[in-house]
Amino acid sequence: MPGVNEVVDERRASQPASRIRDALFLYVVLLPVAAVVTFYLLVTDRFTASNASDLARASYGWPFDWVQQDLSRYEPIGFPTTIDFSWQRAWHDPIVTRYDWFAFTANTLIVGVVVAGIVGIVIAAVRRSRKARQQ
């Protein structure tokens, strides 16, 4: 039968693996939230064109551009000009839009790390405050 010290040592040895497993689980569970945040970052993104040729390749998305639109048919009053992202500006004459799903996936994975980190910090703070109240 193992002694008390051996059981405590065994728990300490397995704790880092348990933390990594918990963090990975939290990350995977929050990936749909990260995808929504990535979509939100797209919708709120702006493109700045410094000349007319830039309008042909207006790129949106963060941290990597994953949507590209051809806005060359528009003639802004002056340059540089900033254009908000829009799915369609005219339903009868749609904008040519291309999607880079690899960049979207990369954005989602990167944003997922940030979201999981924030949620993990909040969970740890709540656990610490509950422990402090119980003592």
Beta strands, then each sheet from edge to edge (+ up, - down):
strand 1: 46-49
strand 2: 58-60
strand 3: 67-69
strand 4: 81-84
strand 5: 97-99
sheet 1: 1+ 4-
sheet 2: 2+ 3- 5+
end
